[in-house]
Amino acid sequence: MEESNLKGVVKRIMYDRNYGFVNVEGEEKEVFFHRSGVKEDFNDLKEGDEVEFDVEETDRGSQAANLVKV
């Protein structure tokens, strides 16, 4: 199931490993994101940034895509 135009907040980001997690607004879940799913400069993202994104299902589970700061 793919979802689009979700909002959330960057919870954790591991620059050295090129990924992080975002909390989905209004839900008690977090979604993984990889550097390749960030539409802007990955290194400009910070924990606590508000973002918009889509969720795609991959062979490893749900993953945020098209992630941009709001």
Buried (B, 14 or more C-beta within 10 A) or exposed (E): EEBEEBBBBBBEBEEEEEBBBBBBEEEEEBBBBBBEBBEEEBEEBEEEBEBBBBBBEEEEEBBBBBBEBE
